[in-house]
Amino acid sequence: MSCSSGTVLSVCASLSSPLPQSRTPNPNSNSLSFSWLSSFPSLTLSASRSAKNPPNPSRSQDSFIRAAYTRRSRGEAAKKPSRKSWKQRTDMYMRPFLLNVFFSKRFIHAKVVHRGTSKVICVATTNAKDLRNSLPSLIDHNACRVVGRLIAERSMEADVFAVAYEPRKDERIEGRLGIVLDTIKENGIIFI
């Protein structure tokens, strides 16, 4: 068998000179002998362009290769933002309940929210009627302790025993915020 030449290139499965076979035929067995060359498939490649598909003048032949080595421009990066990290994608499931504490000039607000569904599990605020009338001050350290105790009790009633707190940018866990978080810990809630 010989290789064909011209516009169509052919990868031949056999060579011009015969090769020794890997196994010799055994007359007593029904197995066939195969050479190692017969395990390779034959492949036909075409080197000529057919007239049916003319080349596209708007795209050059090596545009695909050039694109692989160019970096993304700022405009492309703005259109397609980068992917979130593994922690950003899984944190919502690893720590599903988030504590949110807000201090206004007049009141203290705290709530526990389920991250996946954005449902509020429990709320405690010094703006509530019972606390507003019973506490002498709605923003002092005693009010922080009362809000922390109420959040702990109400979240345990809702079968939430572990919450996460993520401080905001440049926020220190001290002062009134520290008192609220410490009171929640003292009343049996685990921070994760």
Secondary structure, 3 states (H helix, E strand, C coil): CCCCCCCEEEECCCCCCCCCCCCCCCCCCCCCCCCHHHHCCCEEEECCCCCCCCCCCCCCCCHHHHHHHCCCCHHHHHHCCCCCCHHHHHHHHHCCEEEEEEECCCCEEEEEEECCCCEEEEEEECCCHHHHHHCCCCCCHHHHHHHHHHHHHHHHHCCCCEEECCCCCCCCCCHHHHHHHHHHHHCCCEEC
